[in-house]
C-alpha cells in the first residue's frame, strides 16, 4: 500500500521528516487511545454510582418502613430516624448529580480532543474521512448545554432528588398537623421548584463550560463557503 504523502507545511515552517512524522503519529494514536479509555472509565464509574444510589434508595425505603411499623419506637424517634435517612440519601443524590454534570463535561472534552486527532489524519490523507465513524470537528460548543443537560442520567437523578425533597417536606407538614390537601399542594410545588433549580444548576455549569470551549474551537462545522470541511 502506498504511503500517504506528507501534508504541506504551513508557511514559514519546515515539513517534518519521516522519523518525526512517525513519532507524531504514534503519539497521537496513544493520545486517542488514552482519551477513549478515560471516556469509558467515566461511563463505568457513572454506572456504578447510579447502581449504588438505587441500592441505597431501596435499602433506606425498607429500613424506613420497618422503623415506622415498629410498635416499640415512639413517633418522635420514628420521625427523627426517617428524616436522618432521607437527608443522607438526598446528600448522596446531590453528590451524584454533581458528579454526572462533571462527567458530561469531561466526556464532551474527550470527544472534541478525539475529533481533533482524527482531523489530523484526514488532513494527512483525505480519502480516509469516509471511513471514520465520528466527526472531525470540535464545534460548535454551544451544543453542549442542550445535549448534555437533557441526558437520561441527569434527568433521572434530577427527578429522584426532587421527589426526595417533596416527600420529606410533605411528610414533615403532615406530622406538623397541616391538612392533607395543603401538604400535597406544597409537596407538588416543592417538586417542581426543586426540578427547575437542579436543571438551572446544570444549565449554568454547561453554559459556563460552553463559553470556555467556544473560545478554543479550531475546526468549526459547518465550514465557510469555499473552505474545506471542518
N, C-alpha and C positions, 0 to 999 in steps of 0.2 A: 504494500500500500504506500502510495506516495505521501511523503511528509508534507503537511501544510506549510506554506511559506511564512516567513517571519512577517508580522504586521508592520506597516511602515512606521517609522519612528516619528514622534511629534517634532515639529520644527525646533531646532536648537538642541535636540537630544540625539544621542548615538543609539543605533539599533543594538539590542543585546546580542551577545554571542550565543552560539548554540548551547554552550555549557550553562550560561546564565539563564537562558530561557528555560532549559530543562529543570534547573533548580527552582525557578519561579513557579513553574507548573506543578512540581512536586509539592512545593509549599502551599499553593492554592488548593490542591487536592486534599492535603492534610487539613487545611483550614475548613474546607467544605465538610469533610467527614466529622470534624470536631463540632461544627455548628449543628449538623443534623443530629449528632449524638446528644448534644445538650438539649435540643428540642424534644427528643424522645424521652430523655431523663425527666424533664419538667412535666411532660404529659403523664408519665408513670407516677411521679410524685403527687401530681394533682389527683389522679385516680385513687391513690392510697389515702390522701387526706379526705376525699369525699366519702370513701368507704368507712373511715374512722368516724366521720361526722354522723353518718347514717346509723352506724352501730351504737354510737353514744346516744343518739336520739331514742333509739329503741330501748336501750338499757335504762335510760332515765324515765321513759314512759312506764316501763314495767315496774321500776322501783317506786315511782310516784303512786301508781295505782295500789301497790302493796301497802305503802305507808298510809294512804288515805282510807283504805278499807280496814286498817287495823283498829281494833277497839281499845288497845292498850296505850294509844298515843292521843293526847288531848289535841283540841283544834288548833291552838296557837302553835304547838310544836309541829303539827302537820303542815300548817301554812309556812312556817319558817323553813322546814326541810324542802317543801315543794319549791319555794322561791329560790332557795340556795341552789338547788339542782337546775332550775330554769336559767338563773343568771350564769351558772357555769357553762351550760350548753350555748347560751347566747354569746358569751365571750368567745368561745371556740368557733362558733359560726361566723362571727365578725372577723376573726383572725383568718379563717378560711377564705372569706370574701376578699380580704386584703391580699392574701396570697394569690388568689386567682386573677386579680387585677394585674399584679406584677407578672404573673406567668403569661398572660395575654400580651402584655407589652414586650416581654423578653422574646416570646415566640415571634412577634412581628419584627423585632430587630434581627433575629436569626434569619427569618425569611428574606429580609432585604439584603443582609450580608451574603446569603447564598445566591441571590439573584445577581449581585454584582460579580461574583466569581463566575457564574455561568455566562455573564456578559463578556468576560474576558475571552472565554473560549469561542464564543460566537464571533467576536472581533478577530480572533486569531484564524478561525476557519468558518466563515459564514454558513456553508451548507449544513453544519451540524445543528443549526437552530430548529429545523423542522422535526428533529428527533427529541427535543427536550420536552419534558412533561410539565415544567414550570416556566415562569416568565423570566425575562432578562432585564426587567426594570425595577427600580426601587421606589417608585412613587406612583400616584400621589399619596402622600402620607395622611391626607385629610380623611382617607377611608378608614383609618384606624379606629375612630370613635364609633361610627355606626355599625361596623362589622363586629368589633370585639365587644362592645357594650351590650350587644344583643345575643351573645353566645349562650348556648343552652346551660352551661355550668353556672355562669353568672346569674342567669335568670333563676335557676333552681335555688342556689344559695341565698340569693336576694329575697326570694319569697319565703324560704324557710326562716330566715331571721325576722322578717316582718310578721309571720304567723306567731313566732315566739313572743315578740313584743306585744302583739294584740292579745294573745291568750293570757299572758301574765297580767296585763293591765285589766282585762275583763274579769278575770278570776279575783283579782285584788279588789275590784269595785263590788263584786258580789259579796265577798267576805266583809266588806265595809258596810253592807246593808243597802246598797243602791238597788233600785228596781231593775229587773232583768232586761226590759226593753232599752233602758238607758245604758246598761252595761254593753249590750250588743251594739248599740249605736257608737259608743265610744271605742269599742274594740275594732269595728269596721273602719272607723275614721283613723285610728292609730295604725291599722294595717296599711291603708292607702298612703298615709304620710310617711311611714317607715319605708315603704317600697320606693316612693318618689325620692326620699332623702338618700337612700342607698344608690339608686340609679344616678342621682346628681353627683354623688361622691365619685363613682367610677367614671362618669362622663367628664368630670373635672380632670381626673388623672389622665384619661385618654386624650383630652384636648391639649393638656399641657405637653404630653409626650409627642403628639402630632405636630405641634408647633416647632418643637426641637428637631424632629425628624424632617419636617418640610424644609428647614434651612439647610439640610445636608443631602437633598436629593441630587443624584449625579446622572441618573439615566431615566429621565422622565418619560411617561407614556400617557396619552398619545404624543408622538413627536411632532414638531412643527413641519409644515409643508416643505417638501424638498429635502428633509433630513432623514437619516437612516432611522430604523425603528429603535426606540429606546426612550 
